Amino acid sequence: ELERLERLLQLPRLHKYGVRGPHKVPVLQTNNGPGLTGLMTIATHMVKQAKKDQLLGSTAEEKAVVQQWLEYRVTRVDRGSTKEDMRAILKDLNLHLEDKVYLAGNSFTLADILIYYGLHHIMVDLTVQEKEKYLNVSRWFNHIQHYPGVRQHLSHIVFIKNRLYSSAH
């Protein structure tokens, strides 16, 4: 996931990654220090290194919202293990995305990228009916997967755009 982000940000492949502990917390080995620990810490560091700070939000409020969604990724999405957890996460996101294009409002941010990566394995397994049930998540997810450079080697997920039956008759 961090390597995908590195490619998306067009950073040179200089980083060495590892994992630590039973929860497989990502670790970034740096040349001049003890290293960085945690997906959000490393991802934020990479965004700043790439000089793409707009991905962290432009206003103070947007920056806080981006951080909120990054925390949500670590505390809810990554720790969700049951079908029930996944339904709750999709329900939360569906409600939040009701009137938004992106998670933090009107701008594409690091939150969109990392929540997309975190949800990909869930979205792959959803039935057509489940995708329709979480229509706002499906719309957002489909939009993000078509954002240049985001999907990379992840499988493309198909969302049916037309209803099989129309109510016109």
N, C-alpha and C positions, 0 to 999 in steps of 0.2 A: 504494500500500500504506500509506504513512504517512497519507494523507488518509482511508483507511478506518479506520485506528486512531484518528485524530483524531475522526471521527464516533462510533465505538464508545465512546470515552472522554468524549464529549459536551463536547469542548473547542470554544471559539469558533474560527471559521475565520480565524485571524490569521497563520498561518504561511505563509512562502513557501519552497517546496522547489525544489531544483535537483539536478543530478548533476555529478560530476566524474570525469574520467579514463576510460580505456578500459573499466574494469569498472563504470562508471556508479554510483559510490559516492554515495549520497544526501547532500545537504547541506541543512541548515536555516539560513536566514538569520534572524538575530536582530536586534532593534533596538539592543541595547546590547553588541555584541561582534563577534568575527570570524565567528561562526556555529559550528554543530556539524556534524561529519562522521561518517557511518557509521550504518547502519540501527539497530544496537543502542543506540548512544549517544543517538540522536534518540528512539527508541521509549521508552527508559528515562526520558529527560527529560520526555516527554509524560505518562507514567504518573504521575510525581511532580508535574507541573504540575496534573494532574487530581485529585490527592490520592487516588489509588487504589493506594497502596503495597502492598496485599495482593496485587496482580498480580505483584509482584516476589518474593513469598515471605514467609512469616511468621516462620520460624525461620532461624537462620544457615545451617543445612544446606540448607533449602529454597531460600534465596536463592542459594546456591552452585549448586544443581542447576538453577535457572532460568537463571542466567548460563551454565552449561555448555551448556544446550540452545540458548540464544541464539547462543553461539559456534558450535555445531554447524550452526545455520541458515546462518551466514555462511561457514563454512569448508567444509562438506560439501554442503548442499542447494543453495546458490547457485552453487557451483563445479562441481556435478555436471552433466556435459554429455552423457555417453553413456548408452545404455540400461543398460549394465553398472553405471555409477555409481548410477543410479536404483534398480536391483535391490538393490544393496548397502545403500543408504540405507533402502529399505523393509524389508529383512531386519533391519537394526539396530533400527529403530523397532518392528518386529513383536515382536522378542525382548524389548525393553525394556518394551513395553506389555502383555506377557503377564499381569502381575498388577497392573496399574495402570489407573486411570480416566483420569488426566491425566499428562502428561509428568513433572511434578515431584511426583507422588504422588497425594494426595487433594484437591488444590485446583486450580482453574482459574487459570492464570497467563498472563503475557505470552508465555511460551514456547509455550503451546498456540496462541495467536493467531497468532504469527509463523511457526511451523512449519506451521500450517494454510494460511496465505497462500502460503508457499513451496512447499507440496506440491500446491496446488490444480491447477495446470496438468499435473501428473503424474497425479493421480487421475482427471482428466477422461478421459485416454486409456487407462486400464486396462480390460481385458476383465473380464467377470464372473468368469472363472476366476482371473485375476490378483488381483482383489479378494478372492476366497475364499482364495487362497494366503497373502495378507497379512491374515488375518482380524482380528487385533488392531488393525492400523493402520486397517482399514476401520471397525471398531467405533468407535474413537477419533475418526476423521475425521468420521463420520456424527454422532456426539455433538456435536463442536465446531461443525459447520455448522448445527446446530439451536440453538446457544447464542444467546440474544437479542443481536442487533446485530452478530454476527461476519460472517456471509456477505455481507450487503448486496447489491451488484450482481453478485457472482460466481454462476456457474451452480450450481444445485442438482445434486448428484451422487446418483444412485440406487444403492442397495445392495439386492440381493435378499435378503429375509429368510427365505424358505421354500425348502427344497430341492425340486427338481422331482420327485424320486422319493424315496419313503420306504422304509425298510428294514423296515417293519412286516409285510410279507407273507411 
